[in-house]
Amino acid sequence: MNSDYIMNTYSPSDLTFESGEGSWLFEKNGEKYLDFASGIAVNSVGHCHPHLVAEIQRQASKLIHTSNLYNISQQERLAKRLCNLSFADSVFFANSGAEANEGAVKVARRYMYESGKPERNVILCIEGCFHGRTLSMLSATSKVENRLGFGPLPDGFRHVGFNDIASLESHCSSDDIAAIMIEPVLGEGGAKSVSKKFFLKVQELAVKNKFLIISDEVQTGIGRLGTLFGYQNTELKPDIMAIAKGLGGGVPIGAILATKNVSSAMKPGSHGSTFGGNPLVTASANAVLDILTEKNFFQRLNEKINFLTLKLNELKKDFPNFALEIRGQGFLRGIKLKEPVNDVQNELKKNKVLFVPAAENVLRLLPPLTVKKEEIELAIEALRKEANRRSIL
């Protein structure tokens, strides 16, 4: 890759893909790779799903962008579908997960302001969380390394211990809390699942102390945990939710969903986006929902999730010095490794299978929701081959 003209914010591999189909990516020379990264949980319905491609082409041939100064029928349809499929009553469309999370914080603070409680402006976050790289979301994210050199950062964020109920109770006793922002499974933070007890306590304290719950579903939403939204696997009753990644199937889109009570605090001019919810991206997201709402889609998905879970547990049992722990849920899974994750990832790449790392030396598995059972077997076979190779070194 010639990086002379691209800002040096990534460390890309030497791979350059020319095309994709389903769970596979192809180099120009015809070499193919099994993609268990999915663009970091973005390619929810795989690469170039025929229905998604057809809808993008159809919309692009008619109208790509107008702006939110006008009604957008595709946006209205998508918003109605998302509300009907969730707790929400209204939607604001953004362009990314970080934007959606940032907007969710704005909605929570504005709600408290409009309720006559402007002093309630602090957002509680969970240690190990990742909510994005905008300045405010750097404050929300607990990883110190991400913040270096970008100060002064916005204040108004505090962190509670992961699954630490005592820490949660201590922080929630303050009378300046606007909301708690929580991922059902910490994606970048090591594919760690929040416990049922912790969720129950969050819900209890939110009701008792009258603060809001923001579910960050940028990575866990759109089917990745086996339900359309991750909170549906929990005891949480969110007031606000942020989604992105898999919603557009590869086209950049984010969204803030909220109850009528909370969203009523937002007035014309209180938030906005030039590109958010334009005809092209909302047509793409509607196509993704078409696929996910097909009859028996989630039944088939959960059968594949159960199969992957079985195979990962077998991997851990057979290679306990390779796979120290199996983490996560659904198709957001992690293998905590004994060996350095980047070394293992690179060896697997040589065997034409793509994964992504996460914190705490975890190898993350993020296959498309449309992955085939035999493709799961191929990925597991590659992992077992690498585990066996390392066991005899």
ABEGO torsion letter per residue (X at the ends): XBAAABBBABBBBABBBABBBEABBBBAAGBBBBBAAGGGGABAAEBGBAAAAAAAAAAAAABABAEAABBBAAAAAAAAAAAAABABABBBBBABAAAAAAAAAAAAAAAAAAAGBAABABBBBBBGBBAEABAAAAAABABAAAABGAOBBBBGBBBBBBGBAAAAAAAAABAABABBBBBABBAAAGGBBBBAAAAAAAAAAAAAAGBBBBBBAAAABGGAAGBABAAAABABBBABBBBBGAAAGGBBBBBBBBBAAAAAABBBGABBBAABGBAAAAAAAAAAAAAAABBGAAAAAAAAAAAAAAAAAAAAAABAAABABBBEBEABBBBBBABBAAAAAAAAAAAGBBBBBBBGGBBBBBBBAABBAAAAAAAAAAAAAAAAAAAAX
